[in-house]
Amino acid sequence: LFRSRCQAGRKHLKGLRERLAQAHQVVAGRLLRLGFELFHEPKAGMFLWARHPALSDPMALSNQAAEHDIMLGPGHLFMADLQATPWMRFNVAFSMAPALEAFLHERLAP
């Protein structure tokens, strides 16, 4: 029974990793098409860091997004000193939502 559960758990985790890697590629592609620059292009992971050349204040964009029930992560929230930064942290799983892509396209598309 234990061995069977371990195998099922490993299979489940493998499936989650594969789905997250796919989502990672999709979100990275969307951000790039919208004119974002990726900080780094890892093949997987829960987050992507990106900045947009037309975006001077990620916090303002985050506040606008919140009015549409979209949560964005301005980069300064993840800095030890809370120093302003043009970078944003995108949660890959949540960034698959069509509403986010539409919102960003409306505000930032070239």
Residue pairs with C-beta under 8 A, 6 or more apart in sequence:
17 44
20 44
20 45
20 46
20 92
20 93
21 43
21 44
23 92
23 93
23 95
23 96
24 42
24 43
24 44
24 45
24 48
24 92
25 43
26 96
27 48
27 90
27 92
27 95
27 96
28 38
28 41
28 48
30 95
30 101
30 104
31 38
31 48
31 50
31 90
31 104
32 38
34 52
34 101
34 104
34 105
34 108
34 109
34 110
35 52
35 53
35 54
35 108
35 109
35 110
36 50
36 51
36 52
36 108
37 50
37 51
37 52
37 53
38 48
38 49
38 50
39 48
39 49
39 50
39 51
39 87
40 49
45 92
46 91
46 92
46 93
47 89
47 90
47 91
47 92
48 89
48 90
48 92
48 95
49 75
49 87
49 88
49 89
49 90
50 87
50 88
50 90
51 58
51 75
51 86
51 87
51 88
52 86
52 108
54 108
55 61
55 86
55 108
56 86
58 72
58 74
58 75
58 76
58 85
58 86
58 87
58 88
59 74
59 76
61 72
61 74
61 88
61 107
62 71
62 72
62 73
62 74
62 88
64 107
65 71
65 72
65 100
65 103
66 72
68 99
68 103
69 99
70 97
70 99
70 100
70 103
71 94
72 88
72 90
73 88
73 89
73 90
73 91
74 85
74 88
75 85
75 86
75 87
75 88
75 89
76 82
76 83
76 84
76 85
77 89
78 89
79 85
94 100
